[in-house]
Amino acid sequence: MQLIRGGITSVPGFLASGIHAGIKKDGRLDLALIYSEQECALSAVMTRNRFKAAPLLLDIQHLKTPKGHAVIINSGNANACTGRQGYQDALEMARLTAMALGIARRRVCVASTGVIGQPLPMDRIRRAIPLAVKALNRRGGLRAAQAIMTTDTFPKTLCLETRLLGRRVRIAGMAKGAGMIHPRMATLLAFVVTDAKISAGLLRLALRKATDRSFNMITVDGDTSTNDMVLCLANGRAMNEPIRRHSQAFDQFTHCLTILCTDLAKLIARDGEGATKLIEINVLRAQDPQQAKGIAFAVAQSSLVKTAFFGEDPNWGRIMAAIGASADGSRIRQDRIDIYYGEIRVTHNGTGCGKGAEARARAYLKRDEVCLTIKLKNGKEAARIWTADLSPEYARINASYRA
């Protein structure tokens, strides 16, 4: 397996474009289109937020027949909490895209991201969709990734190549996300494409496993968006032999997909609104997987812990307090807990290791990527998640988001 330069259009058979439709006021790209020259197997994982945005409600209907050809995505407006008109607007986006491409409307998925509660400027989008189709090309992946950004500070794209059943197979993805990041599905928008030949059923199973180990293991601010979705299209262009459920090929494909999704997820955590650090949190020797994951997220979501990381302060007392306050804290003994910043142990069996250890930890925390390890000594299970620190810039960005 190797990393390939480029984004989603590095996968044979996929074209993309990104244009300015006039949704954003400042002239930035705001309408993206992904198109496969062949019909694709299609799968998606969606937000658990009960108030799903109109595009997701439409996609749920389209996914009843898990085949797809294209995805149209706008940024700057979430088309969420927009009632019946919002659903009709999403439907029209799919219909106009299908008409311009000469494909069936149910083969088009729709995604939106941006401000909640505002109607889409459909007059501008109607004019722009044919232009997005005309702009489709084999080098359009970067512009598409730029067009789905909101508060992101950089586009997030990756492509991996591997050998699968004797054929060269590529898997690529693009994602957006910096705020409203929390794992009650996927916490973002992500679009993954591959030329692997795989059934929609197996693609759905592989995507669920990959998502649970990647996008569902990041948090920035504990808020779950109305628009979160990970969508995967497989066009079969690699012409590999059929992948079977209980096979090395399926495990290999799932492994590669998980690596791609994990790297994209880490880019999102790294780009958290106002973030200065990517923080990896490892919980080891937990009683069960749920306990390990629960403790990891309790620590990651603590504003006091996150601000301490921003201040480069190894304030392990805040970590201990977050563990004790968590739902799983009652099943953990404080006098068994060890805490490490990197390789530096700052607590042993629940008490501090002294000012020397804290001084070394303070120096370690000056890095922009840091690791926190918590050993519960309560069992054999583990969890790994990623988060970001919390800076004053987060408040500034979100206080003026609609300005």
N, C-alpha and C positions, 0 to 999 in steps of 0.2 A: 504494500500500500504506500502511495506517495502523494504529496501535496502538489496540485497542479495550479499554475497561475491562472487567474481568471475566476469568473463567477458562474452563474447558471448557464450562460451560453457557451461554456466550455464543454458542455455535454452535447454530443451529436444529436441533431434534430430539434434543438430548442432555439428559439429566437426571442428577443426581448427588446423593449424600448422604454424610455422615460422622457416625458415631455412636461412643459408647463401648460396647464389647462386654465389657469386663472383662479384656482381655489385658494391658493396662498397669495397674499397681497404683495409679497416682496419679489416675485419673479422666480422663485425657486421651483425646481421640478416637483410636480405633485400628482402625476398620473403615470402609472406603470402598467405594462402589459407583458405577460409571458405567454408564449404560443409554442405548441409542439406541432411539427409537421405530420406526425402520426397521432392517432388517437391513443390515449394513455389509460392505464389503470390508475385509479384515483383513490386517495384516502386522506382523512383529516382527523385532527384532534382539536376540540374546541373548548372554550372557556366554560367553567362551571358557574359563572355569574348567571343568576336567574334572569336578568334583564339583558338578554342577548341583543346585539345590534341587528338591524335589518338585513345586512348582507349575510350574516351567519344563518339567520332564519331561512333565507333563500337557499343558501348552500346546503343546508340540511335536507331540503327537498331535492336538490340536484344530486346529492350523494346517495339517494336511494337507488340510483343507477350509477354505480361507481366507475364511470368512464368520463374522461375530460379531455379537452383540447386547449383551453386557455384560461387565464386568470387575469382579471382587470382589477387594479388596485388604485385607490386614491388616498392621498394624505391631506391633512389640513381640516378634515371634517369627518367625524366618526360615523355619521348617519345612524346614531343610536338615540333612543328615546325620542323618535321622530314619528311614531304612530304609523297609520296605514300609508300615509304618503311616503314615508321612508322606505317601506317595503316596495311600493310601486316604483320608487326611484332606483332601488337596487335591481329590481326586475328589468327596468328599462336599460340600465347599464349592461346587463347581461344580453339583452335582446339586441341592442345597438352593436355591441362587440361581435356577437354571433353573425349579424347581418353583414358587417364589414369584412368578416373573415370567411363567410360562406359556410358556416357550420351550424349545427343545431344549438338553440339557446340553452338547453339543459347540459351542454358540454362546456359551458362557461361558468366559472366560479367568480364571485365578487368579494372583495375585501375593502374595508375603509378604516382609516385611523385619523385621529385628531380630536377636535373639540366635540363634546357630547351635547346633544339637545338642539342642534341647529340644522335646518334643512339644507340639503345639498344644492349648490348652484347649478341646477341641471341644464340651464341654457348654455353655460360654458362647457359642461361635460359633454353635451350632445355634439357640440362643434369639435371637441378635442378627440373623441374616441376614433373617428376615421384618421385623424392625424397620427395617433398612437399606432394604429395598424400600419399606416404607410411608413412609419419610422422603424418598424421591426427589422432587426438585423442580427447577424451572428456575433456581433461585438457589443450588443446593447445591454449586457448584464450589469455593468457598473452604473449606467444611467438609470436602469430600473431600480437598483438598490438605493440610489440617491433619491429617487422619486417617492419612495415610501417612508423616508425619514420624517420625524416630527422634531422632538427635542434631542435626537441623536446628534452626536458631534462628528461621527464618521460612518460611512457605509460599511455594512457587515456582510462579507461574501467569502465563501470558501468552496474549494473543489478538491475531491479526492479521487484517485484512480487505483484500481485493484484488478487482479486476475480472478475471474469467477467462472468456474466450469469451462476453463480453457479459453475464455474470451476476455478482452479488455473491457472493463466496466467503469463508468464514472458516476459519482454522486456529487451533486453541488447544491449549495443553498444560499439564500440571502435572508436576512432578518432585520427587523427594526425593533427598538425598544430601549428605553432609558428610564422611564417612570411608569407607575402603575405596574410594577413588576412583582408578582407573587405567585407561587406555584399551585394554583387551583385550576389547572390545566397547563397552559403553556406560557402565559404571562407576556405575550408579544404577538407580532405577526412574523411568521417564518414560512418560506416557500422553498421546498426541496424538490429537485428534479434528478432523474436518473435514466440512463439508457438500458438498465437491467430489464430483462424479461421476467416478470413476476406477476402472479395473480393479484387481483385487488384484495382478496381475503388475506393472503400472506403479507401483502404490503401494509395492510391495516394492523396486523399483529406486530410486524417489525417496527412500524412507526410508534405504536403505543409503548413498546418496550424502550425504544430509543428516547422518546419524550419523557418517560418516567425517570430515566437515568440522567437526563440533561436539562431540558427546559423546566421540568418540575423540580429541579434541585437548585434553583436560583431565587433570590429575593433581593429587592432593592428597598422598597418602602411598604410592603405588606398590603398593597392595594391590588385588587384583581379587576382587570378591565372588562368592559362589555363586549369587546371586539377581538379578544385573543383567539388565534388560530394558528395551527401548523398544518400546512397542506402539502401533500407529496404527490408528484406525478411521475409515472414510469412508462416510457414510450416503447420499450423493448427493442430499441435500435441495435443493441449489442448482439442480439440473436443468440444468446446463450441457451443451453438446454433448460427446460423448465425446472424451476427451483421447487424442491419438495419440502414439506413442512418439517419433518424430522430428518434433517440432512446437514452435512457440514457446510454446504453452499448457503443454506438459509441462515445458519449461525454466523457465517462469514459476512453475509450481506447485512445482517442486523448489527454486527460488531462495527462495520464501517459506517453504517448510518448513525449509530450511537456516537462514534468519534466525531463525525461531522456536526451532529446536533450539540454535542458537549462543547466543542470549540466555539460554535456560534453562541451558545448560552453564556459562555465565559466572556465573550466580547460584549454581550449585553450588560452583564454585571459590571464589567470594567467601565462601561460607558454610562453607568447610573448617573442620573441628573445631579450635577455638582460633585461627582465622585472624584477622589484623588487616589484611591487605592482599590485594587481587586483583592478580596479577602477569601481565602479558602478555609473552610471550617471542617475539621475531621473529628467525628465522635467515635471513639474506639471502645471496645469491650463493654458494649451495652447488653442488656438482658434480651432484647429482641429488636428487629429492624425498626419497629414503630417507635420504640424508646429512643433509639439512636437518632432517627430523623426528627422526632419531636424536640429533643434537646438541641440539636443543631439549629433548627429554625427558631427556637426560643431565644437562643443567643444571637442569631443573625438579625432578628427583628427588634432587638432591644435598642432603643434610641440612645440610651446611655452607653452601651457597648460600642455602637457605631460612631458616636461622637468621640469616644476615647481613642478609637483607631484614627480618626481624623487628627486629633491632637497628639498622636504618636505617644500615647500614655499607656503603659502596660498595666492598666487598672484591673487586675484580675478579680478584684472583689465584685465588680459589676457583672463579670461572667458568672461567678459563683451565685450571685443573687438571681440572675436570669435562669440558671439551672434549677435553683430551689423554687422559683415561682412558677415553673412550667407545670403542665399537666402531669408530666412523668416524674416530677421531682420527688414525689412521695415514695417512689420505689428505689431511690438512690441514697446511698450513704455518703454524707459529706466527707467523712474521714477516710474515704478511699479515692477521692478525686485528685488526679494530677492534671495540671494545665501547662501547656507549652506554647511559646511564641517561636515559630520555627523549631530549632533544636534546643531552645533554651527553656528549661523547666523553671517555672516561677512559683508553682505550688506543688507540694508533695503530701499526699494523704490529707488534703483539705486545708493545709496551712502554708503560709508563704515560705519561700526559700531564701529570703533576705534581700537587702538592698543591692548587693552585687549582681544577683540574677536579674533584678528589675532594671538595673543600669544597662546590662547587656541587651535585654529585651527592648529597651527604649531605643538603642542604637539600631537594632534590627528593624523596628517599625518605621524607620525613615524610608524604607523601600516602597515602591509603588505596587508591588505584589507581595502579599504576606500570607502566612499560614498559621492558623490557630488549631491546636490539637487538644482535645479533652479526653482523658482516659478515665472512664467510670469504674473500671475494675468490677463490673457487675455481671459480665457474661462474655460472649464471643462475637456479637454482632457489631456492625459499623455503618456509618453514613458519611457521605461527603457532599457538601453544598458550597455554593459561591454567593457572595454578597459584596456590597460596597460600603464604604464609610459614609457618614452623614455630615455634610458641610453646610455653612451658611448659604452657599450657592443654590442648594436644593430649595430652600425657602424662597429665594429670589426668583428662580425659574418658575415655580408653581404659583407664586403670588401674582405673577404678571403673565400667566399662560395665555389668557384671552385678550391681552392688551394689543 
